Amino acid sequence: MPFIAYLSKRLIALIPTFIGITIISFMVMHLAPGEPIGVQADLNPKMTPEVRERLRALYGLDKPLYVQYWRWLDGLAHLDLGRSFAPDRAPVWNKIKERLPVTILINSLSLGLILLIAVPLGVASAVRQGGLFDKAVTILIFVFYAAPSFWVAIVLMLYLGVDLGWLPVSGLHSLMGYNALSPMQKVLDWTRHLLLPVAVSAMGGLAGLSRYVRSSMLEVLRQDYIMTARAKGLSEHAVIYRHALRNALLPLITILGLSVPGLIGGSVIFESIFAIPGIGQLMWSSVMSRDYPVLMGNLVIVSILTLLGNLLADIGYGLADPRIRTGRHG
């Protein structure tokens, strides 16, 4: 099957997959205990049953679940994510687009940092398998992997932020005098504020990805064509980086594709700890207030990123493996 035809089928298959994801998410969200009006009604002694029912009608919660879903899906087809159940009744997309760039920026920097360190580290560990360097890296990686990110964040905040005063511990920029800074000073201010969140966000991914690279490289280095390349007299650098690494990166492509939704969904912890106004913090507040439209809007973004991540993984495989482009798998 030609690669383009294969890719076209994958694109078409995304539509029913996406609809299935939204149906399951919508049902599970509404089956959870509590409802949006509980936040406004339970602590209000003047809230009568009649007012409660009017609120349910205002939010459309008095309709059957399938009617609510159809209305939401119809709005989505017209690129309308609805309005928040919060008192401001703001459009969901307005709330998301205010916070989306911040989350994507931080997680993109984190992903770049992971790739910059994990790939060379994994390759170096594989080449020096069993040596002192490999053992030291393995111990360090397992420490990083086992340490809870929230605990590491708190420790770094206390040590680097509070005790030494080297880095700020919350927000995206300084509260005092930020507007008076020059453009370069603003960039430096943002950089100081982002160092800790990016480092904490990258820590777990760095540990896992370096292990994947090491394992994949070890498997590739045992292949016959690597022995043939060495027998031809190629330099070790050429064998490792021109032949072995390219094939070792195939599993990494899948992992990176599946990590795309983590650009949004994985930011809840560090955004809450560092008081960063991003999508993760918005999702958490929406869960606590049962703000269904905002939750569904966030789930739509995460679902699209998940499907795109799988698609990018397929494309990456096609670019890295000529057999997929030509449809030859034998």
N, C-alpha and C positions, 0 to 999 in steps of 0.2 A: 504494500500500500504506500503510495507516495506520501511524503511527509506533510505536504500541504493538505491533502485529503484527510489525513489523520488528525491534523490540527483543527481542521474545520469541524470534524465530528466532536472533538473535545470542546470546541466553542459552543456548539449546539447543545451538548449535554449539560453545560453550565446552567441553562435556564431552568429545567425541572429540578436540578439539584438545589438551586437557590430558592425556588418556591418551597421545596420540601423543608429546607432549613428554617425558613420564615414561619411555616405552619407549626413545626415542632416548637420553635422558640415562643411563638405567640401563645400556644396552648399551655406550655409549661409555666410561662410567666403569669398567666391568669389563674392557673391552678394553685399557685403559691398562696399561703394564708395571708389575709389582709387585703385591703383595696385602697386606692388613692384617697378616697374621701375620709378614711379613718384618721389620716394625719390631721385633717382640718376639723373633724367632727368629734373624735373621742375626747379631746381635752377641752371642748367647748360646752359648758353646761347649758347654753341657750340653744343648742342644736336639737331641733325637733325632728321626728321621723319624716315630716313633710319636707323640711328643708334638705334632709339627707337624700330623699328621693329626687328632689329637684337637682341636687348636685350630681347624682348618678345619671340623670337624664342629660345634664349639661355635658358630661364627659362621654356620653354614649354607652355607659356601663349597664343601662337598663335593657339593652338589646341582647339577643342571643349571641353566643361567642362567634358563630360562623358569620353573622351579620357584621359584627365588629371587625373581624378579620377582613371581610370583603371590602368594607369601607376603607380600611387601612391600605389594602392592596391596590384599590382603585386610586387612592391618593398617591401611592408610590409610583403607579404607572404614569401619573401626571407630574412626577418629581416633587411631590408634596409630602413631607414626612409628618405633617400635622402640627398641632400646637401642644406645648407642654401643659401638664396638669398643675404646674406650680401656679401660685397666685398671679404671676406676671403674664401667664398665658402666651409666652413668647413662642414664635415659630421654632420648631425643633432644629431645623437646619441652621438657623442663626446661632443657636447655642453651640452646636457642634462646630461650625466653621470658626467660631471665636477661639476654640481650644485646640482644634485639630492641628494647626501648624506647629504649635509648641510641642505636642506629643510626638509628631512625626520627626521634628528636628532632633529632639533628645534621643529617640530610639534609633534614628538613622546614624547619628554620631556614635551611639553605642554599638550598632551593628558594624560600622566601619572600624571601630576600635577592636572589636572581636576578631574580624577578618585579618586586620593588620598584625595581630599578635598570635592568634590561634593557628593559622596556617603555617607560618615559619616554625612555630614552636612544635607543632605536631610532626612536621617533616624532620626537624632536627632530632626529636626524640626517637622517631622510627629509624633514622640512619644510625643513631648511636644506641640501638636497642640493648638493654642490659647494662649499659655503662653508668657511670656516676651521674652524668648529666640527665639521662633518662630517669633514673631513680629519684633524683632531686625534683625534677619537673613533675613526676607522677605524684609524689607526696604533696607538693604545693598545689597541684590541680585538685586533688581529692579534698584538701582543706578548703579550697575555694568552693568546691561543689557542695560540700557538706554544711558550710556555714550559712545560716539563714540570712537572706538579703536584708531583712528589716533589722536584725541584730547588728550586722556589719555597718549598716547606715547609721544606726544610733551611736556605735562606737566611734566611727569616723567623725560624726558631728561633734561628739564630746571632745575628742582628742584634737582634731585639726581645726574645728570651729570655735569651741568654747575655751579649751585649755591653751592652745597655741594662738588662736585668733588668726590663722592663716587664710581660711576660706569662710565665706558666708554659709549659713546652714539652712536658709529657706528663701523661697521666692526666686524670681528670674533676674531681678536687678535690684539695686539699692533703692530704698524708699526715700532717702534724703539726698537731695542734690543731683538726682539722676538726669533731670532735664537740662541742667546747666553743663553737663559733660560734653566734650567734643565727640564726634562720631567714633574716632579711634578709642577714646576712653570708654564709650558705651559698649563697644565690642569687647574690650578688656573686662568691663564690669560683668557683662553677660557670661564671658568665659569663666571667670572666677565662680559665678553662681552655678554654672553647669558642670563644673569639674566633678563634684561629689555625686550628683544624680547620674551622670553618664558612667562614672566608674562603678557605682553600685549596680546599675542596670546591666553593665557588661560582664560583671564578675561571673555569674552562673553560666551564661552562654559561652564565655571564654573557656571555662573548664570543660564543658561538654564538647564543644566543637573541636578543641585541640585533641581530645581523645578520639573523636571520630576520624580526624585527619591521620593521626598516628596509626590507628587500626587499619584504615584503608591503605595507607602507604605500605605497611608491613605485608599486607596481602598482595599488593601489586609487585613489591620487590621480590617475591618468591616466584613470579611468573617466568616462563621460559624465555619470552622475548626480552626480558631485562638481562638475563644471562647472555643471550645472543648479542645484545647491544654492547655489553661489556667485552664479549669475546672479539667484537669487531674493533676494539681499541678506542671506543668513545671515552671521553673524559667522564669522571664521576659526576661532575656538575651537569653535563649533558644528559647522562643516564637518569639522574634524579629529577631534574627540573623539566627536561624536554620530553622524556618518555614516561617516567613513573608518575610524576605529579599530575599530569593531564588526566590519566586514567583514574588516579586516586580521587580526583575531585568530582567524579560522577555521583557518588553517594552524597557528597557535600552539596551538590546542586539541589537535590531533593530536600535536604535539611534547610537550606536557605530559603527555598520556596515555601516551605511550611512555616518558616519563621516570620514571613511577611505579616500575618495577622497579629503577631506579637508586637509590631510597631505601635499598635493601639491597645490591644487587650492586656498586654503584659506590664502596663505602666501604673496600675492601680496602687501598688504598694509604695513605690518610691515617690509618686506624685503626692500621695497622702502624707508621707513622712516629711518630705521637703517642701510641702505647701506650694506645689506647682499647679497652676490653673490649667490642667490639661484634660484630655478625654477620660483618662483613668479616674481622676477625681470626680468628673461629671457622672460617670457610670456608677460610682459608689454612692453618690448622693441620690441618684435616680433610683437605685435599688432600695435605699432606706426610705424614700418617700413614695415608693410604688408609682413612679412617674412612667407609665407604660409607653407613651409616645417617644420620650427621650431614650428609654431603654431599647425600644425597637429600632430607633434611628441609629443608635450605636451598634446594635447587632447587625443591621444592614451593612454598615461600613466594615465591620469585622468579617462578615460573611463574604462580601465582595473581595476583600483582601485575601481571605483564605482560598477562594476559588481562583483568583488571579495568581496567588502563590503557586498553586498546583499547575496552572497553565504555564507560568514562567519556568517551573521545573521541567515540564515537558519540552518547552522550547530550548532550555539549557541542555537537556539531554541530546536533542537533535543537533545542536551546535557542537557539542563535545564528542558525539559519537556518530560518525558518518553512516553507520548501518541504519540508524533511525531515519536519517534524511532520505536515504534511498529505499527504505522499506525492506532491507535485507537484514535478517536477524540470525541467519545461520552462519 
